[in-house]
Amino acid sequence: MGSFGENSRYRLVWLRGIGWEPLAREDFEARVREVFPDIDLDDPEQVHWVDGSEEWPAWHPPEHDEP
């Protein structure tokens, strides 16, 4: 998995047999378990973090100017 860029709530996740999907932290486990119900998310043979980090980038919603 790799970062989608700074200030993005998504990481690009490669799902074997499906391809790349941008996933937010809160969607990651549910989507991976949907595709691979028996996956062990703590097994480095099954889940590989490209940048060596299990962290999503720090994301802050854009500030909106009030009229």
ABEGO torsion letter per residue (X at the ends): XBBAEBGBABBBBBBBGAEBBBBBAAAAAAAAAAABAABBAABAAABBBAAGBABBBBBBBBBBBBX
